[in-house]
């Protein structure tokens, strides 16, 4: 389950990176949301799977 959530967050982050360059406003906020999404996608398995 953690893998599926992490993979979905990673793909959403990559999409947000792309989307930030196509919108007319709020580029920085969208790009930062992409950074947070990709960071969470790497952090969740590291913390969830490390406890097993």
N, CA, C and O atoms as CSV, one atom per row, in Angstrom:
chain,resi,resn,atom,element,x,y,z
A,1,UNK,N,N,0.820,-1.196,0.000
A,1,UNK,CA,C,0.000,0.000,0.000
A,1,UNK,C,C,0.862,1.257,0.000
A,1,UNK,O,O,0.539,2.225,-0.689
A,2,UNK,N,N,1.949,1.257,0.760
A,2,UNK,CA,C,2.821,2.425,0.809
A,2,UNK,C,C,3.456,2.683,-0.552
A,2,UNK,O,O,3.678,3.832,-0.933
A,3,UNK,N,N,3.749,1.604,-1.283
A,3,UNK,CA,C,4.337,1.767,-2.615
A,3,UNK,C,C,3.368,2.449,-3.567
A,3,UNK,O,O,3.771,3.318,-4.340
A,4,UNK,N,N,2.111,2.071,-3.523
A,4,UNK,CA,C,1.111,2.641,-4.422
A,4,UNK,C,C,0.911,4.130,-4.128
A,4,UNK,O,O,0.849,4.943,-5.051
A,5,UNK,N,N,0.811,4.482,-2.860
A,5,UNK,CA,C,0.657,5.881,-2.477
A,5,UNK,C,C,1.894,6.682,-2.875
A,5,UNK,O,O,1.779,7.797,-3.384
A,6,UNK,N,N,3.058,6.118,-2.646
A,6,UNK,CA,C,4.295,6.805,-2.998
A,6,UNK,C,C,4.417,7.008,-4.498
A,6,UNK,O,O,4.829,8.075,-4.952
A,7,UNK,N,N,4.065,6.001,-5.256
A,7,UNK,CA,C,4.147,6.116,-6.707
A,7,UNK,C,C,3.151,7.149,-7.224
A,7,UNK,O,O,3.470,7.910,-8.137
A,8,UNK,N,N,1.951,7.183,-6.653
A,8,UNK,CA,C,0.949,8.172,-7.064
A,8,UNK,C,C,1.421,9.585,-6.722
A,8,UNK,O,O,1.248,10.505,-7.521
A,9,UNK,N,N,2.009,9.761,-5.553
A,9,UNK,CA,C,2.545,11.075,-5.188
A,9,UNK,C,C,3.685,11.488,-6.101
A,9,UNK,O,O,3.799,12.660,-6.460
A,10,UNK,N,N,4.525,10.545,-6.478
A,10,UNK,CA,C,5.632,10.845,-7.376
A,10,UNK,C,C,5.116,11.301,-8.746
A,10,UNK,O,O,5.594,12.291,-9.299
A,11,UNK,N,N,4.149,10.578,-9.277
A,11,UNK,CA,C,3.589,10.954,-10.576
A,11,UNK,C,C,2.861,12.296,-10.500
A,11,UNK,O,O,2.932,13.097,-11.431
A,12,UNK,N,N,2.170,12.536,-9.403
A,12,UNK,CA,C,1.496,13.827,-9.227
A,12,UNK,C,C,2.510,14.958,-9.146
A,12,UNK,O,O,2.274,16.042,-9.681
A,13,UNK,N,N,3.633,14.718,-8.485
A,13,UNK,CA,C,4.676,15.729,-8.406
A,13,UNK,C,C,5.290,16.036,-9.747
A,13,UNK,O,O,5.547,17.197,-10.064
A,14,UNK,N,N,5.530,15.011,-10.540
A,14,UNK,CA,C,6.066,15.221,-11.887
A,14,UNK,C,C,5.068,16.006,-12.731
A,14,UNK,O,O,5.460,16.890,-13.492
A,15,UNK,N,N,3.790,15.692,-12.601
A,15,UNK,CA,C,2.769,16.447,-13.324
A,15,UNK,C,C,2.733,17.899,-12.864
A,15,UNK,O,O,2.566,18.799,-13.687
A,16,UNK,N,N,2.886,18.142,-11.574
A,16,UNK,CA,C,2.895,19.515,-11.075
A,16,UNK,C,C,4.098,20.292,-11.598
A,16,UNK,O,O,3.985,21.488,-11.865
A,17,UNK,N,N,5.245,19.635,-11.748
A,17,UNK,CA,C,6.404,20.298,-12.354
A,17,UNK,C,C,6.058,20.759,-13.767
A,17,UNK,O,O,6.348,21.896,-14.141
A,18,UNK,N,N,5.448,19.890,-14.542
A,18,UNK,CA,C,5.046,20.228,-15.902
A,18,UNK,C,C,4.001,21.336,-15.894
A,18,UNK,O,O,4.091,22.292,-16.665
A,19,UNK,N,N,3.022,21.204,-15.030
A,19,UNK,CA,C,1.892,22.137,-14.985
A,19,UNK,C,C,2.337,23.538,-14.575
A,19,UNK,O,O,1.739,24.524,-15.006
A,20,UNK,N,N,3.376,23.639,-13.750
A,20,UNK,CA,C,3.856,24.939,-13.293
A,20,UNK,C,C,4.364,25.790,-14.452
A,20,UNK,O,O,4.286,27.017,-14.395
A,21,UNK,N,N,4.874,25.167,-15.487
A,21,UNK,CA,C,5.392,25.921,-16.622
A,21,UNK,C,C,4.327,26.241,-17.671
A,21,UNK,O,O,4.599,26.980,-18.617
A,22,UNK,N,N,3.125,25.697,-17.516
A,22,UNK,CA,C,2.082,25.938,-18.508
A,22,UNK,C,C,1.019,26.924,-18.041
A,22,UNK,O,O,0.260,27.431,-18.866
A,23,UNK,N,N,0.940,27.209,-16.755
A,23,UNK,CA,C,-0.083,28.126,-16.257
A,23,UNK,C,C,0.414,29.566,-16.350
A,23,UNK,O,O,1.609,29.815,-16.508
A,24,UNK,N,N,-0.511,30.496,-16.251
A,24,UNK,CA,C,-0.174,31.913,-16.347
A,24,UNK,C,C,0.206,32.525,-15.008
A,24,UNK,O,O,0.963,33.495,-14.968
A,25,UNK,N,N,-0.301,31.982,-13.919
A,25,UNK,CA,C,0.001,32.543,-12.599
A,25,UNK,C,C,0.191,31.411,-11.591
A,25,UNK,O,O,-0.162,30.261,-11.856
A,26,UNK,N,N,0.747,31.749,-10.446
A,26,UNK,CA,C,1.005,30.805,-9.349
A,26,UNK,C,C,1.996,29.718,-9.732
A,26,UNK,O,O,1.895,28.593,-9.242
A,27,UNK,N,N,2.948,30.030,-10.597
A,27,UNK,CA,C,3.930,29.037,-11.027
A,27,UNK,C,C,4.781,28.556,-9.849
A,27,UNK,O,O,5.039,27.360,-9.714
A,28,UNK,N,N,5.212,29.480,-9.006
A,28,UNK,CA,C,6.094,29.119,-7.896
A,28,UNK,C,C,5.380,28.222,-6.888
A,28,UNK,O,O,5.968,27.273,-6.369
A,29,UNK,N,N,4.123,28.523,-6.616
A,29,UNK,CA,C,3.366,27.721,-5.648
A,29,UNK,C,C,3.142,26.307,-6.180
A,29,UNK,O,O,3.272,25.333,-5.440
A,30,UNK,N,N,2.809,26.201,-7.451
A,30,UNK,CA,C,2.576,24.888,-8.053
A,30,UNK,C,C,3.879,24.096,-8.112
A,30,UNK,O,O,3.891,22.898,-7.832
A,31,UNK,N,N,4.967,24.757,-8.472
A,31,UNK,CA,C,6.258,24.075,-8.526
A,31,UNK,C,C,6.679,23.604,-7.143
A,31,UNK,O,O,7.194,22.496,-6.996
A,32,UNK,N,N,6.465,24.435,-6.126
A,32,UNK,CA,C,6.795,24.048,-4.750
A,32,UNK,C,C,5.926,22.882,-4.286
A,32,UNK,O,O,6.400,22.013,-3.554
A,33,UNK,N,N,4.671,22.853,-4.700
A,33,UNK,CA,C,3.797,21.718,-4.384
A,33,UNK,C,C,4.327,20.444,-5.029
A,33,UNK,O,O,4.228,19.364,-4.446
A,34,UNK,N,N,4.889,20.565,-6.229
A,34,UNK,CA,C,5.522,19.415,-6.876
A,34,UNK,C,C,6.730,18.927,-6.109
A,34,UNK,O,O,6.934,17.721,-5.965
A,35,UNK,N,N,7.534,19.856,-5.614
A,35,UNK,CA,C,8.701,19.480,-4.804
A,35,UNK,C,C,8.260,18.757,-3.537
A,35,UNK,O,O,8.842,17.739,-3.162
A,36,UNK,N,N,7.228,19.285,-2.878
A,36,UNK,CA,C,6.718,18.630,-1.662
A,36,UNK,C,C,6.163,17.237,-1.966
A,36,UNK,O,O,6.370,16.300,-1.194
A,37,UNK,N,N,5.469,17.107,-3.076
A,37,UNK,CA,C,4.892,15.816,-3.443
A,37,UNK,C,C,5.969,14.772,-3.712
A,37,UNK,O,O,5.869,13.638,-3.245
A,38,UNK,N,N,6.988,15.152,-4.459
A,38,UNK,CA,C,8.069,14.208,-4.745
A,38,UNK,C,C,8.843,13.882,-3.471
A,38,UNK,O,O,9.256,12.738,-3.277
A,39,UNK,N,N,9.043,14.861,-2.608
A,39,UNK,CA,C,9.734,14.611,-1.340
A,39,UNK,C,C,8.949,13.643,-0.466
A,39,UNK,O,O,9.525,12.738,0.140
A,40,UNK,N,N,7.656,13.830,-0.402
A,40,UNK,CA,C,6.820,12.894,0.365
A,40,UNK,C,C,6.837,11.502,-0.244
A,40,UNK,O,O,6.793,10.504,0.475
A,41,UNK,N,N,6.901,11.435,-1.567
A,41,UNK,CA,C,6.900,10.124,-2.209
A,41,UNK,C,C,8.161,9.331,-1.873
A,41,UNK,O,O,8.126,8.101,-1.865
A,42,UNK,N,N,9.254,10.002,-1.601
A,42,UNK,CA,C,10.464,9.313,-1.162
A,42,UNK,C,C,10.486,9.107,0.350
A,42,UNK,O,O,11.069,8.138,0.837
A,43,UNK,N,N,9.863,10.002,1.083
A,43,UNK,CA,C,9.890,9.926,2.543
A,43,UNK,C,C,8.961,8.895,3.140
A,43,UNK,O,O,9.288,8.275,4.152
A,44,UNK,N,N,7.813,8.703,2.531
A,44,UNK,CA,C,6.829,7.754,3.082
A,44,UNK,C,C,7.383,6.333,3.130
A,44,UNK,O,O,7.302,5.705,4.186
A,45,UNK,N,N,7.935,5.795,2.056
A,45,UNK,CA,C,8.449,4.421,2.170
A,45,UNK,C,C,9.646,4.321,3.110
A,45,UNK,O,O,9.841,3.302,3.772
A,46,UNK,N,N,10.433,5.366,3.163
A,46,UNK,CA,C,11.608,5.321,4.037
A,46,UNK,C,C,11.196,5.230,5.498
A,46,UNK,O,O,11.860,4.557,6.286
A,47,UNK,N,N,10.124,5.889,5.866
A,47,UNK,CA,C,9.686,5.853,7.254
A,47,UNK,C,C,8.721,4.710,7.545
A,47,UNK,O,O,8.771,4.116,8.622
A,48,UNK,N,N,7.859,4.404,6.608
A,48,UNK,CA,C,6.873,3.339,6.831
A,48,UNK,C,C,7.544,1.976,6.760
A,48,UNK,O,O,7.327,1.128,7.625
A,49,UNK,N,N,8.348,1.767,5.744
A,49,UNK,CA,C,8.974,0.457,5.559
A,49,UNK,C,C,10.147,0.225,6.502
A,49,UNK,O,O,10.534,-0.922,6.725
A,50,UNK,N,N,10.717,1.281,7.057
A,50,UNK,CA,C,11.821,1.123,7.995
A,50,UNK,C,C,11.348,0.575,9.336
A,50,UNK,O,O,12.146,0.001,10.078
A,51,UNK,N,N,10.080,0.738,9.658
A,51,UNK,CA,C,9.540,0.274,10.933
A,51,UNK,C,C,9.160,-1.195,10.907
A,51,UNK,O,O,8.810,-1.754,11.946
A,52,UNK,N,N,9.220,-1.821,9.767
A,52,UNK,CA,C,8.854,-3.228,9.662
A,52,UNK,C,C,10.028,-4.108,9.928
A,52,UNK,O,O,9.905,-5.332,9.882
